[in-house]
Amino acid sequence: MMKMNKRFGAFLLVILMFVTAMIGCANIEEGEIDWKPNGKDPAIESQPTAAPEKIVTFGAYPSAAADAAVSGILKAHVRIDPDTGVWTEYEKTEDNKTVTANYDLQTGFFNYKEVVDGNVTVEKTYVLENGKYFSVDPISWIVLAEKDGCYVLISKDILEAGIPFLETFGTSTWADSSIRDWLNGTDSYAKGGEDYSAKWNFINRAFTNAQIAMIQTTTLNTKDNASYGVAGGGETKDQVYLLSAEEVAAYFGETLTAQCVGTPYALHKGLSAKKDQGIWWLRSPGYNTAFQGVDRNGDVTSYGSADVTVGVRPVICVSKQAVS
């Protein structure tokens, strides 16, 4: 009888475990294979986002995929002439509509315009990335704080991917990082630098010269990682920067999630994401050659410094009058 009770108890335990697993699996959407027992899945959970009054626009950056008609014109008619090495331009008039398109070698932008009855009806710029065209659209920013008459802003979406924290393997800090140079257009990423023509830089691609003049220089202090005994790099002065782990804890919480989606452009460039929820860099050091970042659940973790699947959410400080 005792053996029977033990067997019956074991049978009930198996049934209970099965039922519990099935309840957890009720949150799994079709096709998902990385279900987590705690259900903390950014593709399923609804998270708080910034209120509309906390969203402003400033600058512009590649974002949405171009529609098929525009892509077709740019691909077919705006390209390097194999005989002269010069970029060809396009102009076509039908009835009362004129379409023009050209390439600006200095900015890397494709310019597209439609004029109907003498009035400009469409005027947009595009970039070509790995065989696909993307429109350059206004950047939306979240107001994180107000400080001395300025807004501290972080991009609402992950804008970029494919940018490692360090171009070369080894230990370093935010102060010496290649991603800092890319964000601020310094060192090899300055105009005319060896990396500028291949990867451009963020500040010169996202903002006009007038807008760059409106961005305040912020004094930062990146703390050491006491847990691993890794140096943070101390004080720097930057126009464009990344948040630290401490700043994530201060700015994000119950009313604003640190989870973030990537733009189609960032996703196309290899952003590690699940249903568009991506991972993004922080400037704080992690273990050895790693740096900290935010995962798809909105939690702070670490990524290898050469990881090109981690996205970028730039941070800037501008006057209230500069943004719309």
C-alpha positions in Angstrom: 0.0 0.0 0.0 2.9 2.3 0.9 4.5 1.6 -2.5 1.3 2.3 -4.3 0.9 5.7 -2.4 4.5 6.6 -3.4 3.8 5.7 -7.0 0.6 7.7 -7.0 2.4 10.7 -5.4 5.1 10.6 -8.1 2.4 10.4 -10.8 0.6 13.4 -9.3 3.9 15.3 -9.2 4.6 14.6 -12.9 1.1 15.8 -13.8 1.5 19.0 -11.7 4.8 19.8 -13.4 3.2 19.2 -16.8 0.3 21.5 -16.0 2.6 24.2 -14.7 4.7 24.1 -17.9 1.6 24.3 -20.0 0.5 27.4 -18.1 3.8 29.0 -18.7 3.7 28.0 -22.3 0.4 29.8 -22.7 2.6 33.0 -23.1 4.5 31.5 -26.0 3.6 32.9 -29.4 3.7 30.6 -32.4 7.2 30.1 -33.6 8.9 31.2 -30.4 11.6 28.8 -29.2 13.3 30.8 -26.4 10.5 30.9 -23.9 11.7 31.8 -20.4 10.0 30.2 -17.3 9.6 33.7 -15.7 7.7 34.9 -18.7 10.0 38.0 -19.0 9.9 38.2 -22.7 10.0 41.7 -24.4 8.1 40.4 -27.4 5.1 39.6 -25.2 5.1 41.9 -22.2 3.7 45.4 -22.6 6.1 47.9 -21.2 5.6 51.6 -20.3 7.0 54.0 -22.9 7.6 57.8 -22.9 4.6 60.0 -22.8 4.0 62.1 -26.0 5.0 65.3 -24.3 8.4 63.7 -23.5 9.1 63.1 -27.2 10.9 65.8 -29.3 12.6 65.8 -32.7 16.1 67.0 -33.6 18.3 66.0 -36.5 17.7 63.2 -39.0 19.1 59.7 -39.6 18.6 56.7 -41.9 15.5 54.9 -40.7 12.7 53.4 -42.8 13.1 51.3 -45.9 12.4 53.2 -49.2 9.4 52.3 -51.2 9.8 50.2 -54.2 9.2 53.0 -56.8 11.9 55.3 -55.3 14.3 52.4 -54.8 13.8 51.3 -58.5 14.7 54.8 -59.8 17.8 55.2 -57.5 19.1 51.7 -58.4 18.5 52.0 -62.1 19.5 55.6 -62.8 21.8 57.0 -60.0 25.0 55.0 -60.0 28.6 55.3 -60.9 29.3 55.6 -64.6 31.7 52.7 -65.4 33.5 54.7 -68.1 33.9 58.1 -66.3 33.7 57.1 -62.6 31.2 59.9 -62.1 27.9 59.5 -60.4 25.0 59.8 -62.9 22.0 61.9 -62.3 18.4 61.3 -63.2 15.6 63.6 -64.5 12.4 62.7 -66.1 9.3 64.8 -67.0 5.9 63.4 -67.8 2.9 65.6 -68.2 3.1 68.1 -65.4 5.4 66.0 -63.1 9.2 66.1 -63.0 11.3 63.6 -61.0 15.0 64.3 -60.3 17.5 62.2 -58.4 21.2 62.5 -57.7 24.0 61.5 -55.3 26.0 63.8 -53.0 29.5 62.4 -52.6 30.2 64.7 -49.6 27.3 63.4 -47.5 26.7 60.0 -48.9 23.0 60.9 -49.4 20.8 60.2 -52.5 18.6 63.1 -53.1 15.1 62.5 -54.6 12.6 65.2 -55.6 9.2 65.3 -57.3 7.8 68.6 -58.7 4.2 68.9 -59.9 3.1 72.1 -61.7 6.1 73.9 -60.4 5.5 72.9 -56.8 7.8 70.5 -54.9 5.6 67.7 -53.6 8.2 65.3 -52.5 11.8 66.0 -51.4 13.7 63.3 -49.4 17.1 61.9 -48.9 18.2 58.3 -48.8 21.2 56.1 -48.0 22.3 52.9 -49.6 23.2 50.1 -47.2 24.1 46.6 -48.2 22.0 46.8 -51.4 19.0 48.5 -49.8 17.8 52.1 -49.7 16.6 53.8 -46.5 15.0 57.2 -46.1 16.7 59.8 -43.8 14.0 60.8 -41.3 13.7 63.1 -38.3 15.1 61.6 -35.1 12.7 61.2 -32.2 14.2 61.7 -28.8 13.0 61.0 -25.2 13.5 63.8 -22.7 15.3 62.1 -19.8 15.8 65.2 -17.7 16.1 69.0 -17.7 19.3 70.5 -16.6 20.4 74.2 -16.7 17.9 75.1 -19.3 18.8 72.1 -21.5 17.1 68.8 -22.3 19.1 65.6 -21.8 17.9 63.4 -24.7 18.3 59.8 -25.7 17.1 58.5 -29.0 13.7 56.9 -28.8 14.8 54.0 -31.0 18.1 52.1 -31.5 19.5 54.1 -34.5 22.5 52.1 -35.5 24.2 48.7 -35.4 27.5 47.3 -36.7 29.6 49.7 -34.6 31.9 47.8 -32.2 32.8 49.5 -28.9 36.4 48.9 -29.9 37.8 48.5 -33.4 40.7 46.4 -32.1 40.7 43.7 -29.5 42.0 44.5 -26.0 41.2 46.4 -22.8 40.2 50.0 -23.0 37.7 52.5 -21.6 35.0 54.8 -23.0 37.6 57.6 -23.1 39.7 55.6 -25.6 36.9 53.8 -27.4 36.4 53.9 -31.2 32.6 54.1 -30.6 33.2 57.5 -28.8 35.2 58.7 -31.9 32.4 57.5 -34.2 29.7 59.3 -32.2 31.6 62.6 -32.0 33.4 62.5 -35.4 36.9 62.5 -33.9 40.2 60.8 -34.6 39.9 58.4 -37.6 36.1 59.2 -37.8 36.7 62.9 -38.3 35.9 64.2 -41.8 38.8 63.1 -44.0 39.8 60.4 -41.5 40.6 56.8 -42.7 37.3 55.5 -41.3 35.0 58.4 -42.3 34.5 57.4 -45.9 33.6 53.8 -45.0 31.5 54.3 -41.9 31.0 58.1 -41.8 30.3 59.2 -38.2 27.1 59.9 -36.2 27.3 63.6 -35.4 28.0 64.8 -39.0 25.5 62.5 -40.6 22.7 63.2 -38.1 23.0 67.0 -37.7 23.7 70.1 -39.8 26.5 72.3 -38.8 24.0 74.7 -37.2 22.5 71.9 -35.2 25.9 70.7 -34.1 26.5 74.1 -32.7 23.4 73.8 -30.5 24.6 70.5 -28.9 26.1 71.2 -25.5 29.4 69.7 -24.4 28.7 67.4 -21.4 31.3 66.6 -18.8 31.0 62.9 -18.0 32.5 60.7 -15.3 32.5 57.0 -16.1 33.0 55.0 -12.9 35.2 52.0 -12.4 33.5 48.6 -12.3 34.3 47.7 -8.6 32.9 44.2 -9.0 35.6 43.2 -11.6 38.3 45.8 -10.8 38.0 47.4 -14.3 38.8 51.1 -14.8 36.0 53.3 -16.1 38.2 55.9 -17.7 37.4 58.9 -15.5 36.3 62.3 -16.9 35.6 63.1 -20.5 33.9 66.0 -22.3 31.5 64.9 -25.2 28.8 66.3 -27.4 27.4 62.9 -28.1 27.7 60.0 -25.6 26.2 56.8 -24.2 24.5 56.3 -20.9 26.3 54.7 -18.0 24.9 51.8 -16.0 24.2 54.3 -13.1 22.3 56.6 -15.4 20.1 53.8 -16.7 19.1 53.0 -13.1 18.4 56.7 -12.5 16.4 57.4 -15.7 14.5 54.2 -16.3 12.1 52.3 -14.0 8.4 51.7 -13.6 7.3 54.7 -15.7 9.8 54.3 -18.6 11.3 51.0 -19.8 14.9 50.6 -20.9 13.6 48.2 -23.6 14.0 49.6 -27.0 13.1 48.8 -30.6 15.5 49.2 -33.5 14.8 51.1 -36.7 14.5 49.1 -39.9 17.9 50.5 -40.8 19.5 49.3 -37.6 17.9 45.9 -38.0 19.2 45.7 -41.6 22.7 46.4 -40.3 22.6 43.4 -38.0 21.1 44.6 -34.7 20.5 41.6 -32.4 16.7 41.8 -31.9 13.6 39.8 -31.3 10.5 41.2 -32.8 12.4 44.5 -33.2 13.3 44.7 -29.5 17.1 45.2 -29.6 20.2 45.4 -27.4 22.2 48.6 -26.9 25.5 49.8 -25.7 26.3 51.7 -22.4 29.7 53.3 -21.8 30.3 51.5 -18.4 33.0 48.8 -18.3 32.1 45.2 -17.9 34.4 42.2 -17.3 37.9 42.5 -18.8 37.3 43.4 -22.5 33.6 43.6 -22.2 31.4 46.7 -21.9 27.9 47.0 -20.4 24.7 47.2 -22.4 21.0 46.8 -22.1 19.4 43.5 -23.1 16.0 42.9 -24.7 14.4 42.7 -21.3 15.6 46.1 -20.4 18.2 44.7 -17.9 21.9 45.8 -17.8 24.3 43.1 -18.9 27.7 42.9 -20.6 28.8 42.3 -24.2 32.2 41.7 -25.8 33.8 45.0 -27.0 34.0 43.7 -30.6 30.3 42.7 -30.8 28.8 44.4 -33.9 25.2 43.2 -33.1 24.8 45.6 -30.2 22.9 48.8 -31.1 23.5 52.5 -30.4 21.2 54.9 -28.7 23.0 58.3 -28.7 22.6 60.8 -25.9 22.8 64.6 -26.3 22.1 67.7 -24.4 20.4 70.7 -26.2 18.5 73.8 -25.3 14.7 73.6 -25.1 14.5 76.1 -27.9 16.5 73.9 -30.3 14.0 71.0 -30.3 10.4 70.7 -31.6 
